[in-house]
Amino acid sequence: MKDTLVKVENVSKKFCRNLKKSLWYGLKDLGSELIDRSGRNTKELRPDEFWAVKSVSFELKRGECLGLIGKNGAGKTTLLRMLNGLIKPDQGRIEMHGKVGALIALGAGFNPILTGRENIYVNASVLGLSKKEADAKFEEIVEFAELSQFIDAPVQSYSSGMQVRLGFAVASALDPDVLLLDEVLAVGDTRFRAKCLQRIKHVRYNGGAILLVTHILEQVAHFCDRALLLDKGNLIIDSTPSATLNHYLLNIKEESTKIVTDRLKGEMLLKPMDKESREHFQYNSCETRWGDRAASITDICLLQNGTECASKLTPGLPTELMFSTLFHTEIEEPIYGLSIKAPEGGVIFNTNSRELLRTTRVPRQKKGDKVRVCFNFMPFLDAGEYLISIGIASETPGGIQAHDRRYDCLTIQVVHPLSATGDIDMHPTFNMILDA
């Protein structure tokens, strides 16, 4: 079932920075519509106007999850508001098929003076559900949101986390064909985010389509089939998550070089990779990989008791995850990272070289250096499959810069069940050597 649920054709939306002019332009535009005067050129900006979204086109089909990324002010939320019918485009055409569920802003769609119970029925009614259908969904929504003790309290008394839980539960539980989510997974604790991610999978597997706006790149890597990058209202790239994330990070790095010293600028400017470097940065079809190409990770190896163990681990035995890093430019203080997560998306273990070495400084690496690094840990994990992600980054004046992030690069299977469960300290350590 690959029929198109969302079709966006050359959609544009402009706003005005000046309140008085905005009101005046609004009245003029309303008058033009009332008298059906089509001669006004909507492609031209009037004084103090700007394009929040400009000539954006894409399609979203059943079963797809589309990521939407970009810096603050790129036009992401404006685009979602047009898709949800809250505002209309100045140009272009939007086709939405099926029932749409949305959580675009904190508390959006809720009447603050009504109780949680009343808001559930109001939202169900807006989506076209009968009282009987809403009754059938009510307990599921309350249970998912974990608000049974507060469901009859006014929504204005809810915390931000409670509002997000209720909003997501309502938007996702009413069997939407299209689910629009704007930064919903940035609020709430880890356990609830894991529940949200499972619900997203459920919507997809039942033939729904999801548009996810987020600043958390791992969410795009793990859940999305495609990703769009918006910048100043323009659609820059519509491609695979790897390609879009790489384009985004390269743009960020190019901008960050403008605020550092001339010496750092010379060291950090992006240069075309040579043939050897390009071969080290080939993508694996089973992972999502991104970074700015300043360094690349190769030769991943998993060992137990000094013996390579492919992807099967015995719990409780000393385990080493080793990989090589080839540096394509000089990096002042590399940071190596490791994370392990369950297949449903919840991170159960996360560490990095800076955290483990504490007072010891990772040495500067020059262009052409090849370093072999090793994470040692004890996998006290229940039997089952887990996903490993590794990466190399460094700190810049603009924040942490990813050089090579290999997300879900390795699937491991832990054999023999343990009686212990829950989060357990794996006693990790880290070391590295410079290859000869």
C-alpha positions in Angstrom: 0.0 0.0 0.0 2.1 2.9 -1.3 -0.6 5.4 -2.1 0.3 9.0 -1.5 -1.2 10.5 1.7 0.5 13.9 1.6 1.3 15.9 -1.6 2.9 19.3 -1.4 3.5 21.2 -4.6 5.5 24.5 -4.6 4.1 25.7 -1.3 5.2 29.1 0.0 4.2 31.2 3.0 5.3 34.7 3.9 5.0 36.8 7.1 5.6 40.4 8.0 8.1 41.5 10.7 6.1 44.7 11.4 2.8 44.1 13.3 1.0 47.2 12.0 2.0 46.4 8.4 1.0 42.8 8.9 -2.5 43.8 9.9 -2.8 46.2 7.0 -1.5 43.6 4.5 -4.0 41.1 6.0 -6.9 43.4 5.4 -5.8 44.2 1.9 -5.4 40.5 1.1 -8.8 39.7 2.6 -10.4 42.3 0.5 -8.7 41.0 -2.6 -10.1 37.5 -1.9 -13.6 38.8 -1.3 -13.7 40.6 -4.6 -11.8 37.7 -6.3 -9.1 40.0 -7.6 -6.4 37.7 -8.9 -4.2 40.3 -10.4 -2.1 40.9 -7.3 1.4 39.4 -7.7 1.8 37.2 -4.5 5.3 36.3 -5.6 6.6 39.8 -4.7 7.4 40.7 -1.1 6.1 43.9 0.2 8.1 46.0 2.7 9.1 44.1 5.9 7.8 40.8 4.5 9.9 37.6 4.2 9.4 34.0 3.0 9.0 31.6 6.0 8.6 28.7 3.5 9.5 29.1 -0.2 8.6 26.7 -3.1 8.6 23.5 -1.1 7.5 20.2 -2.8 7.5 16.6 -1.5 5.2 13.6 -1.2 4.6 11.2 1.8 3.2 7.7 1.2 1.7 5.1 3.4 4.1 3.4 5.8 6.7 6.1 5.5 8.3 8.2 8.1 9.7 11.5 6.9 12.2 13.5 9.0 12.2 17.3 8.8 15.4 19.0 10.1 16.9 22.4 10.0 18.1 25.2 12.3 15.7 27.3 14.4 13.7 29.6 12.1 14.2 27.3 9.0 10.4 27.1 8.5 9.7 23.6 9.9 6.8 24.5 12.2 5.3 26.8 9.6 5.2 24.0 7.1 3.6 21.6 9.7 1.0 24.3 10.5 0.0 24.5 6.8 -0.2 20.7 6.5 -2.5 20.7 9.6 -4.7 23.4 8.1 -4.0 26.0 10.8 -2.7 28.5 8.3 -3.0 28.5 4.5 -0.2 28.9 2.0 0.2 32.0 0.0 1.2 29.9 -3.0 1.2 26.3 -4.0 -1.1 23.4 -3.3 -1.4 20.9 -0.4 -3.3 17.6 -0.6 -3.9 15.6 2.6 -5.7 12.3 2.4 -7.2 10.5 5.4 -7.4 11.4 9.0 -4.7 13.7 10.4 -3.3 13.7 13.9 -0.9 16.4 15.0 1.1 17.6 17.9 2.7 20.7 16.7 3.1 23.0 19.8 2.9 22.4 23.5 -0.8 22.4 24.5 -2.0 23.1 20.9 -5.5 21.9 20.4 -6.3 21.9 24.1 -8.7 24.2 25.9 -6.8 25.1 29.1 -9.9 25.5 31.3 -11.3 22.1 30.2 -10.3 18.9 31.9 -8.1 16.3 30.3 -11.2 14.1 29.9 -13.2 16.9 28.2 -10.3 17.7 25.9 -10.0 14.1 24.7 -13.6 14.1 23.6 -13.3 17.5 22.0 -10.3 16.4 19.9 -12.0 13.1 19.0 -15.0 15.1 17.8 -12.8 17.4 15.7 -11.3 14.3 14.0 -14.8 13.1 13.2 -15.2 10.3 15.8 -18.6 9.6 17.3 -19.2 9.5 21.1 -19.2 5.7 21.0 -15.9 5.6 19.1 -14.3 8.1 21.5 -15.5 6.0 24.5 -13.8 3.0 23.0 -10.5 4.9 22.8 -10.7 6.7 26.1 -9.1 4.2 28.4 -6.3 3.5 26.0 -5.5 7.2 25.8 -5.5 7.7 29.5 -3.4 4.6 30.1 -0.8 5.6 27.5 -0.6 9.2 28.9 -0.3 7.8 32.5 -2.7 10.5 33.7 -5.5 8.5 35.4 -5.1 10.5 38.6 -5.3 13.9 36.8 -7.7 13.2 33.9 -10.4 15.3 35.6 -8.1 18.2 36.4 -8.0 21.3 34.1 -5.3 21.1 31.5 -3.9 24.5 32.6 -2.8 22.8 35.8 -0.7 20.2 33.8 3.1 20.4 33.6 4.7 20.6 30.2 5.5 16.9 30.3 1.9 16.0 31.2 0.5 18.1 28.3 2.9 16.4 25.8 1.9 12.9 27.1 -1.8 13.7 26.7 -1.3 15.4 23.3 0.7 12.6 21.9 -1.6 9.9 23.3 -4.7 11.6 21.7 -2.9 12.3 18.3 -1.6 8.8 17.9 -4.4 6.7 19.5 -7.2 8.0 17.2 -6.0 5.9 14.3 -4.6 8.7 12.1 -3.6 8.2 8.5 -1.1 11.0 8.9 0.7 11.9 12.1 2.5 15.3 12.4 4.9 15.6 15.3 7.0 18.7 16.1 9.7 18.1 18.7 7.4 15.9 20.7 10.2 13.5 21.6 12.3 16.3 23.1 10.1 16.5 26.2 9.4 13.8 28.7 11.5 11.1 30.4 13.4 8.3 28.6 10.8 5.7 29.4 7.9 7.7 27.9 10.0 8.6 24.8 10.5 4.9 24.3 6.7 4.4 24.4 6.2 7.2 21.9 8.7 5.6 19.5 6.9 2.2 19.8 3.6 4.0 19.0 5.2 5.6 16.0 6.2 2.2 14.7 2.7 0.9 15.3 1.2 3.8 13.2 3.6 3.0 10.4 3.0 -0.7 10.4 -0.7 -0.1 10.2 -0.4 1.9 7.0 -0.1 5.4 8.5 2.5 8.1 7.5 4.5 10.2 9.9 6.2 13.6 9.5 8.7 14.0 12.3 10.3 17.4 13.1 13.2 17.1 15.4 16.7 18.4 16.3 17.7 15.0 17.6 19.6 13.5 14.7 19.6 10.0 16.1 15.8 9.9 15.8 16.0 10.7 12.1 18.7 8.0 11.7 16.7 5.3 13.5 13.1 5.9 12.4 13.0 7.8 9.1 13.0 6.5 5.6 13.8 9.9 4.1 14.7 13.3 5.5 14.2 16.9 4.3 16.5 19.8 5.2 15.0 23.2 5.3 17.1 26.4 5.5 15.5 29.9 5.6 12.3 28.4 4.1 14.0 26.7 1.2 14.1 22.9 0.7 17.8 22.1 0.4 17.8 18.4 0.1 15.2 15.5 0.1 17.2 12.3 0.3 18.1 9.3 2.5 18.7 10.1 6.2 22.5 9.6 5.8 22.7 12.1 2.9 20.5 14.7 4.5 22.3 14.5 7.9 25.7 14.8 6.2 24.5 17.8 4.2 23.2 19.4 7.4 26.3 18.8 9.4 28.6 20.0 6.6 26.6 23.3 6.5 26.9 23.7 10.2 30.7 23.1 10.1 31.1 25.6 7.3 29.3 28.2 9.3 31.2 27.5 12.5 34.5 28.1 10.8 33.5 31.8 10.4 33.6 32.4 14.2 37.0 30.8 15.0 40.5 32.1 14.5 42.2 32.2 11.1 44.4 29.3 12.2 41.4 27.1 13.0 39.7 28.2 9.8 42.6 26.9 7.8 42.6 23.6 9.7 38.8 23.0 9.6 37.9 24.0 6.0 36.4 21.1 4.1 38.6 19.8 1.3 37.8 17.1 -1.3 38.7 13.7 0.0 41.4 11.7 -1.7 40.7 8.2 -3.0 41.9 6.4 0.1 39.8 8.5 2.4 36.7 8.1 0.2 37.0 4.3 0.3 37.1 4.5 4.1 33.9 6.5 4.2 31.6 4.1 2.2 28.2 3.6 3.7 26.9 0.3 5.0 23.3 -0.5 3.9 22.4 -1.7 7.4 23.4 1.5 9.2 22.9 5.3 9.0 26.1 7.2 8.9 26.9 10.8 8.9 29.6 13.3 9.8 31.8 16.1 8.3 34.5 13.7 6.9 37.3 15.1 9.1 37.9 11.5 10.3 36.4 8.1 9.5 35.9 4.8 11.4 36.9 1.5 9.9 37.7 -2.1 10.8 35.2 -2.7 13.6 35.9 -5.8 15.6 34.1 -7.4 18.7 36.1 -9.7 21.0 35.4 -11.8 24.1 38.3 -13.2 26.2 40.6 -12.0 23.4 38.8 -14.0 20.7 36.7 -12.5 17.9 33.1 -13.4 18.5 31.3 -12.0 15.4 28.0 -10.8 16.7 27.2 -13.3 19.5 28.1 -12.3 23.1 28.0 -14.3 26.3 26.9 -12.1 29.2 29.3 -11.3 32.0 32.5 -12.0 30.0 35.1 -9.3 29.4 34.3 -7.8 26.0 36.3 -5.5 23.7 34.9 -3.3 20.9 37.8 -2.2 18.7 37.9 0.0 15.7 40.3 2.1 13.7 40.0 5.8 13.0 41.7 7.5 10.0 42.2 11.2 10.3 41.7 13.3 7.1 42.6 16.6 8.9 44.2 17.6 12.2 41.8 17.3 15.2 42.8 18.9 18.5 41.1 16.5 21.0 39.0 13.6 19.4 36.1 12.2 21.4 35.2 8.6 20.8 31.7 7.4 21.7 29.9 4.1 22.2 26.2 3.4 22.8 24.1 0.3 23.0 20.4 0.2 22.6 17.5 -2.2 22.4 15.9 -2.7 19.0 12.8 -0.6 20.0 15.0 2.4 20.4 15.7 2.8 24.1 19.4 3.6 24.9 20.6 1.3 27.7 24.2 2.2 27.8 26.1 5.3 26.6 29.7 6.4 27.2 32.6 8.2 25.6 36.4 8.5 25.9 36.3 11.9 27.6 34.0 10.6 30.3 36.1 7.4 30.9 39.6 9.0 30.8 38.4 11.9 33.0 41.7 13.8 33.7 43.7 12.2 30.8 43.7 14.2 27.7 43.3 12.5 24.3 46.2 13.6 22.2 45.9 15.8 19.1 45.8 13.7 15.9 47.4 14.9 12.6 46.2 14.4 9.1 47.0 10.9 8.0 47.2 9.4 11.5 45.5 6.1 12.0 44.5 5.2 15.5 43.2 1.9 16.9 40.8 2.4 19.9 39.2 0.0 22.2 36.2 0.1 24.6 36.3 -2.6 27.3 33.1 -3.5 29.1 31.2 -6.3 30.8 27.8 -6.9 29.0 25.5 -7.7 31.8 22.5 -7.9 29.5 19.4 -10.1 29.2 19.3 -12.5 26.2 18.3 -10.9 23.0 19.4 -8.6 20.2 21.0 -5.2 20.7 22.3 -2.4 18.4 25.7 -0.8 18.7 26.5 2.7 17.6 30.0 4.3 17.6 31.3 7.6 16.6 34.1 10.2 16.7 33.6 13.9 17.3 35.4 16.9 18.7 34.4 20.1 20.5 34.3 23.3 18.6 33.3 26.9 19.5 29.9 26.0 18.0 29.4 22.9 20.0 30.2 19.2 19.5 31.0 18.4 15.9 30.4 14.9 14.6 33.1 13.6 12.3 31.9 10.1 11.7 28.8 8.8 13.4 28.0 5.2 12.6 24.5 4.6 13.9 23.3 1.0 14.3 26.5 -0.2 12.7 26.5 -3.5 14.5 23.8 -5.9 15.7 24.8 -8.2 18.6 23.0 -11.1 20.0 23.4 -11.9 23.7 23.0 -15.6 24.4 22.0 -17.3 27.7 19.5 -15.4 29.8 20.4 -13.7 33.0 18.3 -13.4 36.1 19.4 -9.8 36.6 17.5 -7.1 34.7 17.5 -3.4 34.4 20.3 -0.8 34.1 23.6 -2.2 35.2 27.1 -0.7 35.3 29.2 -2.4 32.6 32.4 -1.1 34.2 33.7 0.3 30.9 37.3 1.4 30.2 38.9 3.0 27.1 42.4 2.9 25.5 44.0 3.7 22.2 47.2 3.2 20.3 48.7 5.0 17.2 49.0 2.5 14.3 52.5 2.2 13.0 
